[in-house]
Amino acid sequence: MNDSLSLDAKLLAESGEGDNAAPLSVSEISGSLKRVVEDRFGYVRIRGEISGYKRAASGHVYLALKDDKAVLDGVMWKGNAGRLPFQPEDGIEVVVSGKLTTYPGRSKYQVVIDKMELAGEGALMQLFEKLKAKLHGEGLFDQDRKRAIPFLPKTIGVVTSPTGSVIRDILHRLADRCPSHVVVWPVLVQGDGAAKQIAGAINGFSKMEESDVLTRPDLIIVARGGGSIEDLWGFNEEEVVRAIANCSIPIISAVGHETDTTLSDFAADLRAPTPTAAAEMAVPVRAEWLASLSESKARMARSIQRGFATAQERLEAQRRLMPALTDLLRPHQQRVDELSDRMKYAMGQNVAQARSRFSASQGALRPTMLRQRLEVTKSRLDRLDLPLALVQRPLDDARQRLDGLWRLAQQVSPDGPLKRGYARVSSLDGGLVGSRDEAVSAHAVNLHFHDGVIGAQISDAPAAAPESSPKEAPIKGAPKRSRIKKPADDRQQDLF
């Protein structure tokens, strides 16, 4: 059993007799395969349907080409991907050119794509329909997004080729209908880079601001002559359609002939069948416009005149229906006359009544009537016999109360004691001085006697009696005099 095992399999790899081929590494065999494939298939053209399309952040494109039996991976480097004339999508049949190579990291082979083209008009129309459905689903073709074209734009921007017949047809048609200021943004209208230039021109017009050099257009015309679907494909690119839909200025699309249709036509605010028709839609016919203005002016003048005439007729009819002024005033004049007569009669009656009342009053004021009333009053007084005691007693009581009150007033009067030799001291403002401290703080006071008032200066020391003058005996019951020191100033007068 061990012998048979050793013949079938060995634990260690050994070279057999006549075996001169050394084992290859994985990298060596992968490199050999890569060289064989690249040498054998250095340039190939492959037709297939795109599947799993993806653009990486680096700009490289990764996809797969398939048919009903097989799948082939593909890669397109950033430089070639940036030059694609269309936007690839899953389900589109294309023809790619490049070379086959292997990817040892995953043991698979792939095609490195240098060029990609649509596989006939059928594939191109398929891409057209898919992109149309996508953009329509986003609402870029909705009717409520359409804006009205200005009636008479001051400036018209034209996005087209500067060398073709399209711009000449547009300028010629504008000059015939209504001369306008035109700003041309030159672009490529087909081929590589056309879509990018067209979208850039539309965005540039949209972001333009008023300046002294350039005037912002009121209307944009995107125009190109007729051609095949490949020639017009730049106007089907997604970036162009989005630029038209997002433009802040109304746009007329005039791409191709009447039978040609592009996605730009669906996104624009108005589609023109030809560039010449776009110029006709952009401006009115100046002569027709002026004629219409003249006709409107004449109609307005006739309407005004007719209105004046109608108003005059109505006024005349109203005037005939209205009564005459004298007829309107006559009732009022009659009423005034009637009131005037009544007023005269009433005034006479009032005067007569007043005269009658005055005559009656005058008779009551005669001297005889007054004397009679006086005699009657006197006789009534004589009949009044009142005892004298009833009148005298209240008078005596009132006199006694008055005398008592007078005596009380004499007793409480501050000037009463002045006749007995007293004096009342007051400050200069009239207030009563009742103590020594108040007198000293006042410095000057007034002394009130029964026969007048004198002023005095106050010293805080009592005044000394003169040596030459004999002392007088104080009078019993007389008030003591305040000792007032005479100041050294000779101008100060003696208090007594």
Disulfide bonds with the S-S distance in Angstrom:
none
